[in-house]
């Protein structure tokens, strides 16, 4: 049976809600989250698994962290430009 691929944003949102509700850490806890999501998202040829839930949540958080860092950097540049009237680096 093939793993579930998280094709839509609603799948990621449902995963995030379950993770926020249960805060899984152990593999058995991730399997419980997968079992809950399986009821809604699994098909005959694709099944939600605990490891897949954990790895997808890790990727979501990594992407969010990168976006947060980028927005913080851009905000810092904007403040610097507003304060001093010039950018220190050519962009």
FENVENSUL-V122729 format. One record per helix or strand. SS is the DSSP state (helix for helix, strand for strand). FROM is the first residue (numbers start at 0). TO is the last residue. If there is no record, write none. Layout:
ss=[SS/SS]
from=[FROM/FROM]
to=[TO/TO]
This chain:
ss=[strand/helix/helix/strand/helix]
from=[1/8/26/45/49]
to=[2/21/40/46/83]
